[in-house]
Amino acid sequence: MTCDVVGGVAQVLLRHPGKFNAMSRAMWRQLRLVFQQLQQADGVRCVVLRGADGHFCAGGDIAEYAAFRFDPAGLRDFHENDVWGGLQAMLDCDLPIVAQIEGHCMGAGVEIASCCDLRLATDTADFGAPIAKLGFPMAPREAQLVLRALGERTVREMLLTAAVLPADELLRRGFLNAVHAPEQMEAETKKRVDRMLRLGPQAARLNKQTLRALAPSAPAGALALLLTQAYAYAPSAEHREGIAAFVEKRPPNF
């Protein structure tokens, strides 16, 4: 996994050669560290997350499973610390995250995509979580995550029938924001990112904090806590610049 920052955009690349970027335990830990670092980084405005070599992520690295899956404590540690640690770091990140999805997006890939704010896919991408073929269910918190992003009908279909669905179908069902031809994906992603870069970065972070507090999974009291500081941005330079630019009929300098 790599993370490069250019022009305020962090490019996070999932890479596992020969395995369609299936997530190893080490990759889950790297995912957590990368997004914790991005949360604290200066000058980063948004994140683009994609997979290497024409695929997003084909699930988990099954070759590792025999080492821990057959022991309840080991299995719990894997899901609650390694996997959820990576996913929670993404969910906690105040930067807008764009998923650029090509090829296979299965299991862990669907979970990672569910943590993103915008999901763009090529028309050749496919999606599913056929883990019942391997004889195990989706972990509870991971199931809650994808249920919220995909909707109950789709999650039941994926988990109970091992359905693999094309990108166009997930666009119709509301999981994807857009579907593009493979040769158009880079340009279309760049259009979205460039649009974000023209907007206020403080506003983006505050919007993500608000949406997190309003989510059904938010802890009790999250909204009340948010309201204690929701208007603290009032005297900020970004707020003043945005209003001034509008009144002066010029582009804002964020």
Secondary structure per residue as TSV (DSSP state, phi and psi in degrees):
chain	resnum	aa	ss	phi	psi
A	1	M	-	360.0	136.6
A	2	T	E	-128.9	158.0
A	3	C	E	-142.0	116.9
A	4	D	E	-121.9	137.0
A	5	V	E	-111.4	121.4
A	6	V	E	-134.6	123.4
A	7	G	T	59.7	34.5
A	8	G	T	83.5	0.3
A	9	V	E	-111.1	122.9
A	10	A	E	-88.6	123.0
A	11	Q	E	-101.8	106.4
A	12	V	E	-100.4	124.4
A	13	L	E	-117.0	120.0
A	14	L	E	-80.8	127.0
A	15	R	-	-141.3	120.6
A	16	H	-	-146.4	87.5
A	17	P	T	-55.9	137.2
A	18	G	T	80.9	-4.3
A	19	K	T	-129.5	23.6
A	20	F	T	51.6	34.1
A	21	N	T	64.4	30.5
A	22	A	-	-58.3	142.2
A	23	M	B	-81.6	118.9
A	24	S	-	-86.6	169.7
A	25	R	H	-60.0	-40.7
A	26	A	H	-62.5	-37.4
A	27	M	H	-67.1	-38.4
A	28	W	H	-61.7	-41.1
A	29	R	H	-67.6	-37.3
A	30	Q	H	-64.5	-40.4
A	31	L	H	-58.8	-44.5
A	32	R	H	-60.4	-47.9
A	33	L	H	-64.1	-43.0
A	34	V	H	-59.2	-47.4
A	35	F	H	-76.3	-28.4
A	36	Q	H	-64.8	-39.8
A	37	Q	H	-68.9	-39.5
A	38	L	H	-65.1	-36.1
A	39	Q	H	-59.2	-31.6
A	40	Q	H	-98.7	-6.1
A	41	A	-	-74.7	145.3
A	42	D	S	-90.2	142.6
A	43	G	S	83.6	-1.7
A	44	V	-	-90.5	129.4
A	45	R	-	-105.5	-31.6
A	46	C	E	-160.4	170.6
A	47	V	E	-126.4	135.0
A	48	V	E	-112.1	123.9
A	49	L	E	-114.3	125.6
A	50	R	E	-147.4	174.0
A	51	G	E	-109.4	159.4
A	52	A	S	-84.9	157.6
A	53	D	T	58.6	37.9
A	54	G	T	82.6	8.8
A	55	H	-	-136.8	149.3
A	56	F	S	-80.6	-71.4
A	57	C	B	-165.6	124.4
A	58	A	-	-91.5	15.8
A	59	G	S	116.3	-146.3
A	60	G	B	-97.0	160.6
A	61	D	-	-80.5	96.8
A	62	I	G	-64.2	-25.8
A	63	A	G	-61.4	-23.0
A	64	E	G	-86.0	-15.6
A	65	Y	G	-63.5	-35.3
A	66	A	G	-61.9	-22.3
A	67	A	G	-74.0	-17.9
A	68	F	T	-147.2	-15.3
A	69	R	T	-74.2	-18.1
A	70	F	T	-95.9	7.4
A	71	D	S	-120.8	123.1
A	72	P	H	-55.1	-41.6
A	73	A	H	-67.3	-42.6
A	74	G	H	-65.8	-38.5
A	75	L	H	-67.2	-41.9
A	76	R	H	-62.3	-43.2
A	77	D	H	-60.2	-42.0
A	78	F	I	-60.8	-51.7
A	79	H	I	-74.6	-42.4
A	80	E	I	-83.2	-24.1
A	81	N	I	-107.0	-56.8
A	82	D	I	-69.6	-59.2
A	83	V	I	-68.3	-54.6
A	84	W	H	-68.2	-29.1
A	85	G	H	-59.6	-43.2
A	86	G	H	-67.5	-45.2
A	87	L	H	-65.8	-41.1
A	88	Q	H	-65.2	-36.6
A	89	A	H	-62.7	-36.6
A	90	M	H	-66.7	-45.6
A	91	L	H	-64.0	-31.1
A	92	D	H	-82.5	-10.1
A	93	C	-	-75.5	128.8
A	94	D	-	-85.2	-2.2
A	95	L	S	-83.8	141.4
A	96	P	-	-60.3	133.9
A	97	I	E	-118.6	125.5
A	98	V	E	-109.8	123.2
A	99	A	E	-91.2	125.8
A	100	Q	E	-108.4	102.9
A	101	I	E	-107.7	124.3
A	102	E	-	-127.0	156.5
A	103	G	S	58.7	-136.0
A	104	H	E	-78.8	133.1
A	105	C	E	-134.1	89.2
A	106	M	E	-123.0	143.1
A	107	G	T	52.5	-106.3
A	108	A	H	-57.4	-33.9
A	109	G	H	-63.7	-40.9
A	110	V	H	-64.8	-39.4
A	111	E	H	-63.7	-45.5
A	112	I	H	-64.0	-44.4
A	113	A	H	-61.5	-32.9
A	114	S	H	-66.4	-20.0
A	115	C	T	-85.1	-6.4
A	116	C	-	-89.6	154.4
A	117	D	S	-81.9	-37.9
A	118	L	E	-125.9	140.1
A	119	R	E	-126.5	113.6
A	120	L	E	-112.9	140.2
A	121	A	E	-138.7	154.4
A	122	T	E	-79.0	158.9
A	123	D	T	-74.2	-1.9
A	124	T	T	-102.0	-0.5
A	125	A	-	-72.7	151.7
A	126	D	E	-134.8	155.3
A	127	F	E	-135.1	142.3
A	128	G	E	179.6	177.9
A	129	A	-	-147.6	67.0
A	130	P	-	-80.9	42.4
A	131	I	G	-72.8	-16.7
A	132	A	G	-62.2	-24.8
A	133	K	G	-64.1	-23.6
A	134	L	G	-96.1	-1.4
A	135	G	T	84.3	22.0
A	136	F	-	-141.3	156.8
A	137	P	-	-89.6	173.9
A	138	M	-	-79.6	138.7
A	139	A	-	-61.5	147.2
A	140	P	H	-55.3	-49.4
A	141	R	H	-69.7	-32.4
A	142	E	H	-67.8	-38.7
A	143	A	H	-64.8	-39.9
A	144	Q	H	-61.4	-40.1
A	145	L	H	-62.1	-51.6
A	146	V	H	-72.6	-29.1
A	147	L	H	-61.0	-41.0
A	148	R	H	-67.1	-36.8
A	149	A	H	-84.5	-38.8
A	150	L	H	-96.8	-27.2
A	151	G	-	94.8	152.2
A	152	E	H	-63.1	-41.8
A	153	R	H	-59.5	-45.1
A	154	T	H	-70.9	-41.7
A	155	V	H	-65.1	-42.9
A	156	R	H	-60.2	-42.3
A	157	E	H	-63.5	-43.3
A	158	M	H	-66.7	-44.6
A	159	L	H	-79.1	-37.2
A	160	L	H	-91.9	-19.8
A	161	T	H	-121.3	1.2
A	162	A	-	57.5	33.9
A	163	A	-	-67.6	139.9
A	164	V	E	-114.4	121.2
A	165	L	E	-112.5	142.6
A	166	P	E	-77.2	163.8
A	167	A	H	-58.8	-42.5
A	168	D	H	-58.7	-35.9
A	169	E	H	-69.4	-39.6
A	170	L	H	-74.5	-22.3
A	171	L	H	-66.8	-44.9
A	172	R	H	-63.7	-33.1
A	173	R	T	-85.8	-1.4
A	174	G	T	92.9	2.6
A	175	F	S	-77.1	-35.7
A	176	L	-	-100.5	146.4
A	177	N	S	-83.6	-31.8
A	178	A	E	-162.4	154.4
A	179	V	E	-126.4	133.2
A	180	H	E	-132.1	159.0
A	181	A	-	-64.3	148.3
A	182	P	G	-54.0	-39.3
A	183	E	G	-71.8	-12.6
A	184	Q	G	-99.8	-9.3
A	185	M	H	-61.4	-47.5
A	186	E	H	-59.0	-46.6
A	187	A	H	-65.4	-39.4
A	188	E	H	-70.5	-37.5
A	189	T	H	-63.7	-42.9
A	190	K	H	-61.6	-37.8
A	191	K	H	-59.3	-44.8
A	192	R	H	-64.8	-44.2
A	193	V	H	-65.3	-44.7
A	194	D	H	-60.4	-36.3
A	195	R	H	-64.0	-41.9
A	196	M	H	-63.8	-39.1
A	197	L	H	-67.0	-18.6
A	198	R	T	-84.9	-7.1
A	199	L	S	-98.7	167.4
A	200	G	-	-69.9	121.5
A	201	P	H	-65.7	-34.4
A	202	Q	H	-64.9	-40.1
A	203	A	H	-62.3	-40.4
A	204	A	H	-61.8	-46.3
A	205	R	H	-63.0	-42.2
A	206	L	H	-67.5	-37.9
A	207	N	H	-62.4	-41.0
A	208	K	H	-66.5	-38.0
A	209	Q	H	-64.1	-39.8
A	210	T	H	-65.7	-46.9
A	211	L	H	-62.1	-36.2
A	212	R	H	-65.9	-40.9
A	213	A	H	-69.3	-26.5
A	214	L	H	-90.6	-7.3
A	215	A	S	-65.7	147.3
A	216	P	T	-57.3	-27.8
A	217	S	T	-86.8	0.5
A	218	A	S	-64.1	145.2
A	219	P	-	-66.4	156.5
A	220	A	T	-58.3	135.7
A	221	G	T	88.3	-0.8
A	222	A	H	-63.2	-42.0
A	223	L	H	-68.0	-42.0
A	224	A	H	-61.2	-40.1
A	225	L	H	-65.6	-41.2
A	226	L	H	-60.1	-41.4
A	227	L	H	-65.3	-22.7
A	228	T	T	-70.7	-18.5
A	229	Q	T	-134.0	12.2
A	230	A	T	-65.1	-24.0
A	231	Y	T	-113.9	16.3
A	232	A	T	-68.2	-16.0
A	233	Y	T	-74.5	-6.7
A	234	A	T	-48.8	-48.5
A	235	P	T	-87.0	6.3
A	236	S	-	-68.1	154.1
A	237	A	H	-63.1	-38.2
A	238	E	H	-64.0	-42.9
A	239	H	H	-61.4	-46.8
A	240	R	H	-63.2	-42.1
A	241	E	H	-65.3	-42.1
A	242	G	H	-61.1	-45.0
A	243	I	H	-67.9	-44.0
A	244	A	H	-62.2	-41.7
A	245	A	H	-63.7	-39.0
A	246	F	H	-64.3	-46.6
A	247	V	H	-63.7	-37.6
A	248	E	T	-86.1	0.6
A	249	K	T	55.8	52.4
A	250	R	S	-139.8	160.7
A	251	P	-	-66.9	140.8
A	252	P	-	-71.3	150.7
A	253	N	-	-105.2	85.5
A	254	F	-	-92.3	360.0
